Amino acid sequence: MKHVLVTGGNGQLGTELKRYAWPEGWAVTAIDIDEARPARYRGDHGDGRGRP
């Protein structure tokens, strides 16, 4: 199985790639870039305040 990783999965390109009928043996994983970044870089420290 071959995999395609798309960061920015909620953008225009990511949305279209998720809709595409991939051939057998191919799979797409589309994530939004914020999902890929650790909380310390997003400013989400778990207290609901974000960065100071």
C-alpha positions as CSV (number, residue, x, y, z in Angstrom):
1,M,0.0,0.0,0.0
2,K,1.3,3.4,-0.9
3,H,0.3,6.4,1.2
4,V,0.0,10.1,0.4
5,L,0.2,12.4,3.4
6,V,-1.4,15.8,2.8
7,T,-0.9,18.6,5.4
8,G,-3.4,21.3,5.1
9,G,-6.1,18.7,4.6
10,N,-8.9,21.2,5.2
11,G,-7.7,23.5,2.4
12,Q,-8.8,23.4,-1.2
13,L,-6.1,21.0,-2.4
14,G,-6.6,18.7,0.6
15,T,-10.3,18.6,0.2
16,E,-10.0,17.7,-3.5
17,L,-7.4,15.0,-2.8
18,K,-9.7,13.4,-0.2
19,R,-12.5,13.3,-2.8
20,Y,-10.3,11.8,-5.5
21,A,-11.0,8.1,-6.3
22,W,-7.5,6.7,-5.6
23,P,-6.5,3.6,-7.5
24,E,-6.3,0.3,-5.6
25,G,-3.1,0.1,-3.5
26,W,-3.1,3.9,-2.7
27,A,-4.4,5.7,0.3
28,V,-4.5,9.3,1.3
29,T,-4.3,10.7,4.8
30,A,-5.2,14.4,5.0
31,I,-4.6,16.3,8.2
32,D,-4.9,20.0,9.1
33,I,-1.5,21.4,9.9
34,D,-2.6,22.4,13.4
35,E,-3.3,18.7,14.1
36,A,0.3,17.9,13.2
37,R,1.9,20.5,15.5
38,P,2.5,19.9,19.1
39,A,0.5,21.9,21.6
40,R,3.5,23.9,22.7
41,Y,3.8,25.4,19.1
42,R,0.1,26.0,18.8
43,G,-0.1,28.0,22.0
44,D,-2.7,25.5,23.4
45,H,-1.4,24.8,26.8
46,G,-4.5,23.0,28.1
47,D,-5.7,25.9,30.3
48,G,-7.8,27.5,27.6
49,R,-5.8,30.7,27.6
50,G,-3.4,30.0,24.7
51,R,-0.2,32.0,24.7
52,P,0.2,34.8,27.2
